[in-house]
Amino acid sequence: MSPDSYALISRTFDKDRLRQAREFAMLTKQALAGAIGVSAAAVSQYESGSSSPRPDLIPALAKCLNVRPEFFTSGRPQMQLPVNEAFFRSLRATTAKQRLKATSYTEQLWELVEAVETHVQLPDVGLPGFAGGEITPGSLPADPVAAAQALRRAWQLGHGPVSHVVRLLESKGIIVVIAPESTDEVARIDAFSTLCFARPLVILSLDRADDIYRYRFTAAHELGHLVLHGGALGGDTVIEREADRFAAEFLTPNLSIRPLLPARVDFRRLLDLNAEWGISVQSLIYRGREVGLYSEATARRAYIRLNQLRSQGLIPSHPVSNYPGEVPSMLRQAVELADANGVSTSALAKQLAWKHAHLCQMLGVTDRRPLLEIVPK
């Protein structure tokens, strides 16, 4: 780029772009300042908007944060996601840096969705009462069990198993993604979601346990947050328990599952129900205790026996990749449709002012283009 281009970027510098890129890179202001040869106070001033970096600093910023220089220009759609407006399922297991990276990742995910929607029409959001980043109070009951029952009725799911949780959410216009391993610290977070944007976003992870049954429950748990906790702040253990109660009723309605559970713990029967309803044996035991079939002592003994069966290899693993209906596909298919109609991924990356590799990273695909380097003479 020419000096004039860097001067233009300096004049139109977007302070929030710097904050977003720095948090995504998990760098402190001090670390970034040291990398580009300025003081931490100067970086604070750039992020507060009280001053802009000199034109000669733009290439160093871009290199350090692994973005294109034009990423820092203002004028593109952008929204900030406060950390407390994201529901982190395992808040205690995440660091402040991880949560900041996760929220900056989610901001960029929203920007990707916005860019895609300028070319491809996605399904309307089908959450009852959802409009403009919130759910109208009273659209669904406040009680988790009653809310799950009401949503099943609204979505006409009947009384049986939910065949594909992720495909169902995507069909209702909810953006679901699996955090790619290349986003390291984001992928280590169990799951999180937000209602903050024009579409609900759910980010899942395979890092902790690539198990379809745990994964389906987690997706239903995040749906519970979206339905129940639009006005609440994330991180509260009470709302986490409420989301669990919602997920249990949504996946295994009490009136349907109670007559099917064995009166005494029978692992053969529980494994049959596990396959039929798409919920883990552990959750079924917990559900049996929840509906009054098993005592706490009985459930505890059952969990011990379950762990023994697992350690003996008698309960096989079930990776999510073996279940295509649970692998998010809507966003990637929308990008492919745009590409088929003349909007290439390179053009989409340019629209976002991202590197093409970063777009591929956000989509969870591999950028197979060769990397070319200039050989010094």
N, C-alpha and C positions, 0 to 999 in steps of 0.2 A: 504494500500500500504506500501511497505517496505521503509526504509530510502534510500536505493539505488535507488529506483524508483523516489523518490522526488529529489534526487541528479541529476538524469538523466534529469528530467523535468527542473530543474534549469539551467543545462548546455545547454539545447536546447530551452530555454524559448523564446517565440515569443512575442515581445513587442506589436504588433498590436492586438494579441488576448486579451491581458490585456485591451488595450484601448477599443476594441469592447465590451467586457464583462462589463466593468465599465460604458460605455455609455448606454448599454442596461439596466443596473440596475439603471440608472439615479443617479449615485453617483459622487460627485466631487472627485478630487484627495485628498483633505483634509479629506473628510468623509471616504474614503477608507483607507487612512493612519491611521486615528484614530482607525478604526475597527481592523486593523492588528498590531497596535503598532509600526508604523514607522513614519517618517516625510513625509510631502507632497512632499518635495524635493526628497526623495527616490523614491516615486511613479513616479514622473516626470522622474527620471533617468531610471526606469524600462520601461516606455513607450517610452522613446527616444532611448533605446537600449544601453545607456552608461554603464549600470550595470544590473544585473539580481537579482531577489530576492533570498535570501538564501533558501536552501532546506527546512528548518523548517518553512518557511513562506508560502510554497505552499499550505498546507492543509487549512490554514487560508484564503488565497486568494480565494481558491475554494469554501469554505463554505460561505464567505461573498458575493461572486458574483453568488452563486448557480450554479456552473458548476462542471464538473468532473475535478480532478487535471490534467489529461492528455490533457484537452482542451488547456492548455497553451503551448503545444509542437509545434514546427515548423514542416513544411513539408507538410501540407495539403493545397489544393487549397484555395486561399484567394484573395480578391480584396477589396480595400477601396473605399467607395463612398463618395466623398466630398459633403457637404450639398448643395452647389450651383449647383450640377449636378442632383438634384432631383427637380421635379416640384411640389411644394406644392400649392394646389388650394386655401387654405385659410391661406396664410403665416402670415398675421397679427394676426390671432387667435391662432397661435402656438408659444410656447416658444422655446428658444434655446435648452433647455434640451429635449423637445419633439422632435425637429427635429433631434438632435443627436441620440436619441433612435430610431427614425424612420429609419435613415440611417443605424445604426448598425443592426436593424431588417432586413432591405433590403439586407445588406451584407450576413447575415445568410440565408435569403431566397434564394439568388443566390447560396450559398454553398449547400443548400439542393437540388436545381435543378441540379447542377453539379453532385452531388452524385447519384441522381436518374437516370441521363442520362448515368451513367456507367452501368446501368442495363436495362433501358427501353428507346426505341427510341421515342422521342417526335416529333410532327409535325415540319417541317421546318418553319422558320420564313418567313411569306408571305408579309411583308411590302416591297413595291417597293424600290429597291436600298439599302436595309439593308444589312450590312456586318460588322462583327467584332465590334459591339457596336456603329455603326453610320450609317446614311443614306447618300448615295452619293449625294452631292449637285446637284440639277436639276432633281432628280428622280421624284419629284412632284412639282407642282407650289408653289411659296412662298405665294401667296394670299390664305387666309384660305378657302374662298368659292370655289375657283378654285381647291384647293387641295382636298377638300371633294368630289367634283364632279369627279375628276380624280381617287380618291381611290375607289369610288363606281363603276366606270367603270372597274378599274383593278380587283376588286373583283366580278364583274358581279352581282351587286345587283339590277340592273334595276332602276325603278323610284318609287317603292312603299316603304312601311314601312320595317324597319329592324326588323325581327321577334325576334331575341335574340342577343343583343349586346355582352354580355360576351361570349356566346357560339361561336359567330363569331370570336372574338379576339383570343380565345383559339384555334380555328381551324386553325388560321394563325400563330400558334406557339408562341403567346404572353402569358406570364405567368400573370394570373390574380388571385388575392387572396382577400378575405375579411379579414382585420386585425382582429384576434380573440379578443374577449373582455378581455381575460386573459392578453393581452399585453397592457392593460389599456391606457396609454398615446398615444400609436400608434393608437389605435382604436378611439381615440377622434379626430384625424386629419381627415379632410374631405376626402381627397384623395391625392395621389401623384404617380409619375411615374418616370422612368428613362430609358435612352438608354445606360447607362454606361457599361452594361454587355453584354455577348454574346447573350443574349435574352432580349428583352424589358420586363420590369416588371411594372405592374400596381397594386397598392394597394388601395383598396376601403374600405369604412367604413360604418357601419350601425348606428354608435353612434348618429349622429345628427338627422337624419330623415330616419327611416326605411320605405322609400317610393320608390316603384319600378320606378316611372317616373323620380324622381329626380336622382335616382341611375343610370338609363340608360343614362341620359344626362351627369352625371359625368363621366361615363365610356367612352363616346364618346369625352368628353372634354379632358380626359387623352390621348386618341388616337390622338387627335389634337396636343398635345404637342409632342408626339413621331414623328409624321409626319412633323411637322413644325419647331421644336425648338431644333434640335439635337446639334447645335452649340451655343445655347443661354444659359444664366445663369438663373436658376429658381428664382422666386420671383418678376419678373417684371410685373406690372399691365397691360402693353401693351400686353405682350404675353398671359396673362390670358384672356383678351378680345378676342384676336385672337383665342384662343382655344374654347371659347364660340361660336364664329362665325362659326368655323369649325363644332362643334357639332350640331349646329342648322341646317346647310346645309346638314350634313351627315345624320341626322335623319329625317329631313323634307325638302327635296330639294325644292327650291323656285318654280320651274316650276310645281312641282307636288302639293304642298300644297296650293299655292296661290288661284287657282280656287276653292278649297274646303272650304276655310275659309269664314264664313258668312260676308257679307258686313257690317252688323251691329252686334255688340256683341250679340250672342245668345248662352246662356250657354248649352241648350240642344244639339245644333249642336256641340259646342266645346267639350262636354263630349263624344259625338259619335266619334269625331276625336281623342280625348284623348285615347279611347279604341282601335281604329283602328291603330293608329300610335305609340302608346306607349310613348307618351310625355305629360307632365302635361298641364292642362288647362292654368296655368300661363305662361308657355312657348309658348303656342299657341297664347295667347293674345300678348305677346311680339313679336312673329313672325309676327302677323298681323300688329303691329306697324312698325316692321322692313321692311316689304314689302310694306308699304304705305297705308294699308287699314284703320288703326285706327290712330287717332291723339293721342298726348301725353295725352291730357285731357280725351279722351275716354278710353284709356288704364288705366289711373289712377282710373277712376270711376269703371272700370271693376275689377281691383284688389281689391278695397274696397268691392264690391259686392261679389267677390269670397271668401274673408275672412269671410264675414257674412255667406255665405252658409256653409263654413267649420265649423264655430262655432256652427251652428245649426245642424250639423251632416248630412247635405244633400249631402255632398261629402265624400264618405267613404274612409278609409285608405286602402292602398294596400301594405302590407309587402312584402319584397323581397323574403322571404322563400316560398311564394305562387307561385313563378314563377321559376321552376327548371332550365329552360334554361338560367336564369340570375345569378344562383348561381355557382361560379367557381367550376369546378370538375376535370379538367385535371390533376393537380398535385396529388390530392388525389387518383385518379384512377390509375395513374402511380405507386404510392407507393403500392397500393393494388395489381397491376399486378406483381410488383417485389416480393411482399410477396407470391403470389400464385406460383411463380417460384423459391421459395427457399431462397429469400433474405428477411428475416423478418424485421419488424420495429426495433427490438432490434439490429440486425446486421447493419442496416442502421445508427442507432444512434451511434453504436460503430465506424463505418467508419468515422462519423463526429466528434467523441469524444464529443458527447452531452449526456446529461441525456435522458433517454427514455421519461420522462415527457415533456422535452423541445421539443423533436421532435413532440410529440402529440400536444403541444401548437402551434407550427409553422404550423401544418396541420389543426388546429382548431378542433381537436377531443379530446375526454376525455380519459385519461389513466385510464383504469378500473382495472389495476393490484393492488392487495392489498399492502398496505405499511406495512412493517414489521419493528419492532424496537426490539433491544436487551434490555431485562429487566435486570437491574443491580441486582446482587446477594446480 
